[in-house]
């Protein structure tokens, strides 16, 4: 099950990416956490499902959380590769803090 509130993770974690999938796709919390953990090369990460956006409520949106010291570029590249390999149509937006 996706965590609705990740505030309890702060300040150790912060939302670093937002993942949007195409309207006909979704991903379970365990699968997304496993991919995100693998991409970050640590289990010290979190995932959340965002409320549907008003402009496109059929498009799933997920928050990806990590510590302040993760390898952002490497994790992004690895996650994109994994999502592509599994046939997802997605956008991955970085959050600057």
BELURGI-V391042 format. One record per residue. N is the residue number from 1. RES is the residue in three letters. SS is DSSP state (alpha for helix, beta for strand, coil for the rest). OMEGA is omega as a letter, one per 40 degrees, with the letter a starting at -180 (999 if undefined). Layout:
# BELURGI-V391042
((N & RES & SS & OMEGA) (N & RES & SS & OMEGA))
This chain:
# BELURGI-V391042
((1 & UNK & coil & i) (2 & UNK & coil & i) (3 & UNK & beta & i) (4 & UNK & coil & a) (5 & UNK & coil & i) (6 & UNK & coil & a) (7 & UNK & alpha & i) (8 & UNK & alpha & a) (9 & UNK & alpha & a) (10 & UNK & coil & e) (11 & UNK & coil & a) (12 & UNK & coil & a) (13 & UNK & beta & i) (14 & UNK & beta & i) (15 & UNK & beta & a) (16 & UNK & beta & i) (17 & UNK & beta & i) (18 & UNK & beta & i) (19 & UNK & beta & i) (20 & UNK & beta & i) (21 & UNK & beta & i) (22 & UNK & coil & a) (23 & UNK & coil & a) (24 & UNK & coil & a) (25 & UNK & coil & i) (26 & UNK & coil & i) (27 & UNK & coil & i) (28 & UNK & coil & a) (29 & UNK & alpha & a) (30 & UNK & alpha & i) (31 & UNK & alpha & i) (32 & UNK & alpha & i) (33 & UNK & alpha & i) (34 & UNK & alpha & i) (35 & UNK & alpha & a) (36 & UNK & alpha & i) (37 & UNK & alpha & i) (38 & UNK & alpha & i) (39 & UNK & alpha & a) (40 & UNK & alpha & a) (41 & UNK & coil & i) (42 & UNK & coil & i) (43 & UNK & coil & a) (44 & UNK & coil & a) (45 & UNK & coil & i) (46 & UNK & beta & i) (47 & UNK & beta & i) (48 & UNK & beta & i) (49 & UNK & beta & a) (50 & UNK & coil & i) (51 & UNK & coil & a) (52 & UNK & coil & i) (53 & UNK & coil & a) (54 & UNK & coil & a) (55 & UNK & coil & i) (56 & UNK & coil & a) (57 & UNK & coil & i) (58 & UNK & coil & a) (59 & UNK & coil & a) (60 & UNK & coil & a) (61 & UNK & beta & a) (62 & UNK & beta & i) (63 & UNK & beta & i) (64 & UNK & beta & a) (65 & UNK & beta & i) (66 & UNK & beta & i) (67 & UNK & beta & a) (68 & UNK & coil & a) (69 & UNK & coil & a) (70 & UNK & coil & i) (71 & UNK & coil & a) (72 & UNK & alpha & a) (73 & UNK & alpha & i) (74 & UNK & alpha & i) (75 & UNK & alpha & i) (76 & UNK & alpha & a) (77 & UNK & alpha & a) (78 & UNK & alpha & a) (79 & UNK & alpha & i) (80 & UNK & alpha & i) (81 & UNK & alpha & a) (82 & UNK & alpha & a) (83 & UNK & alpha & i) (84 & UNK & alpha & a) (85 & UNK & alpha & i) (86 & UNK & coil & i) (87 & UNK & coil & i) (88 & UNK & coil & i) (89 & UNK & coil & a) (90 & UNK & beta & i) (91 & UNK & beta & a) (92 & UNK & beta & a) (93 & UNK & beta & i) (94 & UNK & beta & i) (95 & UNK & coil & i) (96 & UNK & coil & i) (97 & UNK & coil & 999))
